[in-house]
Amino acid sequence: MSLLSSLPAVDGYRKKGSGALPSAFAVSELATASVAAVGQELARLMTALNLAPTAPEVTVDHRLASLWFGYSFKPDGWDMPDLWDAIAGNYQTSDGWIRLHTNLPHHRDAALRVLETPADRDAVVQAVRSRTAAELETAIVAEGGVAAAMRRRSEWQDHPQGRAVARDPLIGWQGPRSIKLRDRLKATEARPLAGLRVLDLTRVLAGPVSTRTLAGFGAEVLRIDPPEWDEPGVIPDISLGKTCAYLDLKTPEGLECLKGLLTHADVFVHGYRPGALDALGLTKSKRDELAPNRVEVTLDAYGWQGPWSTRRGFDSLVQMSSGLAHAGMDWASADKPTPLPVQALDHATGYLMAASVLSALAEAASGNSIMHAHLSLARTAELLAVLGKTGPDDKAIEATAKDYAAAIEQSGWGPGHRLKPALSVGKAKMRWASPASELGSAEPGWPSLTI
């Protein structure tokens, strides 16, 4: 079985461009390699489906791949909302540092209850300073919030969860089974994923990056969110090419609608923690019953085994837990946590998720059995921690006007310009059929089934 398990060899694709995002770690190398993994697996799928007369060449623009790890969309004449809540950020404790992630109201409320303070940053600073990082992290998580104490790499490697993550494969494949792919008559050498239906139940940021990538090669992506859900500052970047709908899965009607959508999906991508789908009644056996021929890929924050396997988390928190922020502080000779220059764990995991989808499709197209793919931000952090730099750091990559497409994208918020794509696979060039749209801007249904 040839399911993707690691990054592709450098000689397996053509790389152009140079420079590096400034970091203690090989962030730009990770960007290029994870994007190349998508190209490699798409080339395999195209070959398996006889969409190309010969194995297509995979080309990655190193500079653009690095830039896509940041924001891909630049507004023209307006500003995107701030990415962070006013309380979110790093705080000094009595013995170190902790990061509070408060973008979601219930996460902010949980942190404030533990700290017994109003939503005032100065008050939070004072309250945090009197607590230890580990004690405060434990209390906030127990209250239903999300936080991460800053640890050294050595501390994480000795931590029970760090040891568990180190045992995880980069991409965990589970549950072998045989599937039959649906004929996609619209698929071509230029648009190899045309007609592929992808049901997207993911939130910021890795999952949406994966489905945005699939949409770029022609996939029909339907993203489902709870009513009134929003991710200010993020959605214009990652809803590109998708149909976005609201659906309340806590109601019988909403859950039945989702089940109907799943029966027509070729790919199911989700970011639910272990047991969360089961709680909705969507056990693996139920998903197999509803969509026996689907490809399924999922992720979580802290890995799929160990005491933190069900812990909520985000890229910025995993950087703190895993020692990346501490190593960055040493590298920068700084007196506070120094995170990666971009949310590299999210983006790299997202591209690896997209590559996993393509890998499973390629295996199925070749008549082989497939498995469900499991990835995590923490395991990607371990990859980054050992990945070597291949170029000098003196040529920092920063976006300029020439990095953006000339065409104006009329997003759901206003006009802007999108970065040029970083990946091509033979005649398959990335382009998106629709601009970025607001969440809940469409009805929950497959457009291709209503035309």
N, C-alpha and C positions, 0 to 999 in steps of 0.2 A: 504494500500500500504506500502511496506517495503523498499522503497528506502532509501539508506544510507543518514543519516542526521547529524551524529556525530561520534566521535571516539568510537571504540568498548570497552566494559567493559574489565578490566584486566583479569577477570576470564573466558573470552570467548576464550582465546588462551593460549598456553603454552609458557612461556618466559624463556629463558636461557641466561646466561652471565650477567655480571655486569660492573660497571664503569660509567663514565659520561664525556661528553665533557665539558670542563671548561667554564662556562657562568653564567651570572646573571639569566638566564632562563633555563627551563627544556628542553633543546634541545634534549638530548638523550631520554627522555621520549616521546617527540614528534616524534622522529625517530621511536621508537619501535611501538608506537600506530598507526602511519600512515601506516607503513608496515603491521601491524596486520590488519588494515582495508582492505587492498588488500586481505589478506588471508581469512578473514571472508567472504568477498563477493564472492571470488572464490569458497570457500566451498559451499556457497549457490547455485551458478551456477552449480557446479558439481552435487549437489543433485537434482536440478531442471531438469537437463538433464539426470539423472540416469546414470551418469558416474562412480559413486562410490556406492557400496552396502550399506554403512552407511555414516553418516556425517563425512567427513575427519577431522582429527585433524590439527589445525593451530599451527605451531611452529615458533617463531621469536627469532633469536639470537640478543639480545640487543646490544652486542658489535659490531657485524657486521652491524646491522642496523644503528648504529651511524656512522660507518666508511663509509657506502654507502652515507651518507649525504655529504661527502667530495668527493675526487676523487676515483673512483673505479679502475682505470687503472694505473699501474706503469710501465713506459718504461724500457726496458732492453738495456742499452748501448747507449741511446739517450735521449734527453730532449724534452718535449712538449713545444710548443711556450708559451710565457708569456700570461697570461689570460687578463692582463690589458694594455690598451694604455698608453703611457708615460704621458699623461696629466690627465688621470683619477685619481680621489682620493679626499680626504677631504682637504678643504682649510679654513683657518681662515679668517672670514670677520671682518668688523668693530664692529659687535655686537654678533658674534657667529661663527657658522661653516656651511659650505655648502659642499655637495658632487657633483662633476661633473662626469657624466658618458659619456665618449668620445670614447668608443670602436668602434663605427660606425663612419666613416668619416663625414657624414652629421651632426651627433650630435656634433662631435668635432668642425666642422666648425661653427656651430651655436653658440657655447659657445665662440669661439674666436672672432666672429663678435661682440657679445655683449661686450666682454671685451676689444676689439680693441687692441689685442696683437697678436704677432706671436705664432707659436706652440712651445713655449719655457716655460718650467715649472717655471723657476725663474720669468719670465715676468708675467705669470699667477698668481703666488703667490702675486706679488706686486699689480696687478690690482684688484684681489679679495679683498685684505685687505682694500681697500678704499670704498667698497660697503657694504650695509647691506644684510644680508642673504635673507630676504624675498623679497626685491626689485630685487636682482640678480636672485633668483629662478624664479620670475615672468617674468623677461626680457628674460631669456634663454628659458623658455618654450614657450613664445610668438614667439620667433625666430625659433622654431622648434627643439630645443635641449631638453635635459633631465637633470634635476638637482633637488636636494632636500635639503632644509634647515634643520638643525638639530632642532627638537622640543622636548620638554619634553613630557612625557606621558600625563600630565594634559593638556598641550596645544593642543595635538592631539585630546584628548577626547572632548575638547571644540570647535575644528575646525569643520566647516560645513561638510567637507568630513569625518572626524573622527566620527562624529555623524551618518552620513549616513552609514558608514561601520559597525558601532555597531548595526545597525538595520538589516543588511544583515544576512541571515542564513549562516552557514559554507558552505553548499552546497545548492545553490538555484535551485529548480526544477521548470521548466516552460513548458507550452504547452502540456498537456496530450494528448496522442494518442495511438492507438493500432498498433502494428507491428507484422509481422510474421517473425520469425527467419529462415534463410536459413539452410538447413540440412548440417552438417559438419561431413562427414563420417570419417575423419581422427582424430576427437577428441577422446581422450582416458582418462582414469583415470590418466595416467602419463603425458599426454600432452593435457590438457583440452581445450586449445585455438587453437589447430591445425586447420588450415583452415580458421580462422577468419581473414578477411581482414580489416586492419586499415589504413585509409588515414590520414597522419600526416602533418598538415600545422602549425607547431609550431616552435618557435625559443628558444634561451636560456631562461630558463633552465627547468622550471616546466613541460611544455608540453612534451619535449623530454624525461624527466624522466618517465612520465606516459607511453609513448609508448615503451620505453626500457623495462619497467616492463611487459607490455603485451607480448612483444616479448619473454621474458624469459620463459613464459608458453606456447609458441608455436604459437603465433599470427604472421601473415604475415604483417609486417609494411612497408608501402611505404611512405617515407618522401619526400616532394616536397619543393624546395627552388628556389628563383630567380637565374637566371644565374650569376655566379661568386660570389655568396654569400659564406661567410665562417665565422666560429667562432673559430679562433685559440685558442688552449688551452682547448677547450671544446668538440669538436666533437669526439676525441678518447674516451672520457668518455661516451658519450650518443648516439652514432650511432650504438652501439652494436646490432647485430641481425637485422638490418634494411637494406632495399634497398633505396638508396639515389639518387634522380634524380633532375635535374634542369628543370624548366618550367617557361617561361615568361608569367605571367597571364595578362600582359598589352597588349598582342597581341591577336587578335581573335583566332589564331590557338592554342595558349597556353591555353586560357580560354576554348575552346572547348575540348581540350585534358583533362583538369581537370574535366570538366563535365562528360566526358566518364569514367574517373577513379572513380568518385563519384558514378556513377550508379552501379558499382560492389563492392562498399565498404559496409561492415557491420557496421563499426564504423568510425565516422568522428571526429577528434580531432583538434581543431584550437585555436589560440591565438589572433585572430583579435579583435581590439577594436570595441565597438558598432558602427554599421553603415558601417564598412569597407567592409564586404562581400556584403552588399547591393550595395555599390558603384561599385562593380565588376559585378553586375547583378545576384549575387547568394543570392537572398533574401530567407527568410525562406520558402516561398511558392514555390520558384524555387527548393530549396533543397528537399522539400517534393515531388515535381514532379519527380525529378531525382532519388532520393533514398528514397522512402517512408518507407522502413523498416530499416533504419539506426538508430544507437544509436549515439547521438551527445553530446560531452562534450567540453566546452570552458572555457577560463580564461582571466582575464585582471589583471592589476596591482593594481588599486586603488578602485575596487568595481564597482557595476553595477548601482548604483544610486548616486546622489550627484554631486556637481560642478566639481569634478575631474574624473568622470566616464570614460571620453574619454582621460584622460591624459596618456601619455606613461610613463612607469616606469619599474624598475628592482628591484630585491631583495635588493641590497645594498641601493637603494634610499628609498624604503618603510621602511627599518630599520631606516633610518634617519627621515623620516616624522612621523612615528608612535611612536617615543620615545624610541625604543629599543636601539638604539646606545647611547642615552643619559643615559638611565638606566644602560647600560653596563659601561659607563664612571664612574658613581657613584660607581658601584659595584667594579670596578677595581681601584678606587681612582686614576684615570688617569686625564690628563689635555687635552685630546682630545677625539673625538668620539671613542667608543669601540664597534665595531660590533660583531655580533655572530661569533663563531669560524668557522662556515661553512655557506653556503647559505641555511639556514634551511627553509626559507619561500618557496623558489623554490622547494626544495626536498619534503617537506611535502605536498605542494599543488600538486606536480606531482603524489605522491602516492595516494592522495585523488582523483585525477582525474581518475587514473587507477581503483581505487575502485568504483568510480561512474559508469564507463563503465560496470564493472562486475555486479554492482547492477542493472543497467537497463536491462542487458542481463538476469539476474536471474528472474526479474519480468516478462519480455517478455516470457521466457521459461515456466513460471508458468501460462501463459494466462492472465496476468494483463496488464493494460496500463502502458506506461512509459512516461517520460518527459525528456527534455534537461537539462543537468546539467551546472550550472554557478558557477565558483569559482574565487577567487581573492587572490593575495598575501597579500593585506591589511587585509582581513578577517582572513587569516591564522595567521597573526601577532597578531590579537586580541586573537586568541586561545592560542598562545604561551604565551602571556602576563599573562594569568590567569591560565595556566597549572602548577600544583604543582610538585615539585621534589619528587621523591620516594626513592632516594638513596643518599649516601654521595658523596661529591665532591672531596674527597681526593684520589680517584683512577681514575686518568685521562686516558682516552682512547686514545692511539696512535697506529697506525698500525705497526705491526711487520711482519716478513716473514711468520709466520704461518697463518696469516690472508688471504694470497693469495693462489689461486689454483696453484698446481704444474705445470699444463699444460701451455705451452707457447701459447699465443694468437698472431697470426701473423696479426696485424692490418695493415691498409692501410698506416701507417707511419713507422712501424717497430715493432719488437717483444716486448712483455711485458707480465705482469701477471695481472690477474683480481682478485679482491676480491672474496672470497667465497660468495655464496648467503646467504642472511640473513633470507630467508623465505622458508618454505616448507608447502604444504597443502596435507596431506596424502601421497600418492605416487607421487604427482606432485612436482618435484624438479626443481628449476630454472636452465635452461641452454639455451644457445643461438645458433641458427643454423649457424650463420656466425660471423666472427670477426667484430670489428668496421671498417667502411669504410669511405672514403672521400666523401664529398658532391659532387653530380654530377657524381658519379662513375658508374651510371647505367642509362638506358633509362627509361623514365616515363611510366611504365606499370606494371601490376600485374604479377609477375613471374608464379603464379599458373595457369594463363590463357594462358600462352605461351608455357607451357610444352607439 
